[in-house]
């Protein structure tokens, strides 16, 4: 993957996490869904992104 796409992907994940936090604060989503989204984002950040970076080299 190109660095440009990785940066776009990272910005998209940050946007999703901020939106997730705002929705939780306004009681639009339940706490369980909030933590599921956080867990998916953590998995994505620690497992998927490094694999993309390795395949780029």
C-alpha positions as CSV (number, residue, x, y, z in Angstrom):
1,X,0.0,0.0,0.0
2,X,1.2,3.5,-0.8
3,X,2.0,5.9,2.1
4,X,-0.8,8.2,0.9
5,X,-3.4,5.4,1.3
6,X,-2.1,4.5,4.8
7,X,-2.4,8.2,5.8
8,X,-5.9,8.4,4.5
9,X,-6.8,5.1,6.3
10,X,-5.3,6.5,9.6
11,X,-7.3,9.7,9.3
12,X,-10.4,7.8,8.6
13,X,-9.9,5.6,11.7
14,X,-9.3,8.7,13.8
15,X,-12.5,10.2,12.4
16,X,-14.5,7.1,13.2
17,X,-13.1,7.0,16.8
18,X,-14.0,10.6,17.4
19,X,-17.5,10.1,16.0
20,X,-17.8,7.0,18.2
21,X,-16.9,9.1,21.3
22,X,-19.3,11.9,20.4
23,X,-22.1,9.4,19.8
24,X,-21.5,7.8,23.2
25,X,-21.5,11.2,24.9
26,X,-24.8,12.0,23.4
27,X,-26.3,8.6,24.3
28,X,-26.8,7.7,20.6
29,X,-25.0,4.4,21.0
30,X,-24.6,1.9,23.8
31,X,-21.4,1.4,25.8
32,X,-20.9,-2.1,24.5
33,X,-20.9,-0.9,20.9
34,X,-18.5,1.8,21.9
35,X,-16.0,-0.7,23.2
36,X,-16.5,-3.0,20.3
37,X,-15.5,-0.1,17.9
38,X,-12.5,0.7,20.1
39,X,-11.4,-2.9,20.1
40,X,-11.7,-3.2,16.3
41,X,-9.7,0.0,15.9
42,X,-7.0,-1.2,18.2
43,X,-6.8,-4.5,16.3
44,X,-6.6,-2.6,13.1
45,X,-3.9,-0.3,14.4
46,X,-1.7,-3.0,15.9
47,X,-2.1,-5.9,13.4
48,X,-3.4,-4.7,10.1
49,X,-1.5,-1.4,9.6
50,X,2.0,-3.0,10.4
51,X,1.2,-5.8,7.8
52,X,0.5,-3.1,5.2
53,X,3.7,-1.3,6.1
54,X,5.7,-4.6,5.8
55,X,4.2,-5.4,2.4
56,X,5.1,-1.9,1.2
57,X,8.9,-2.4,1.8
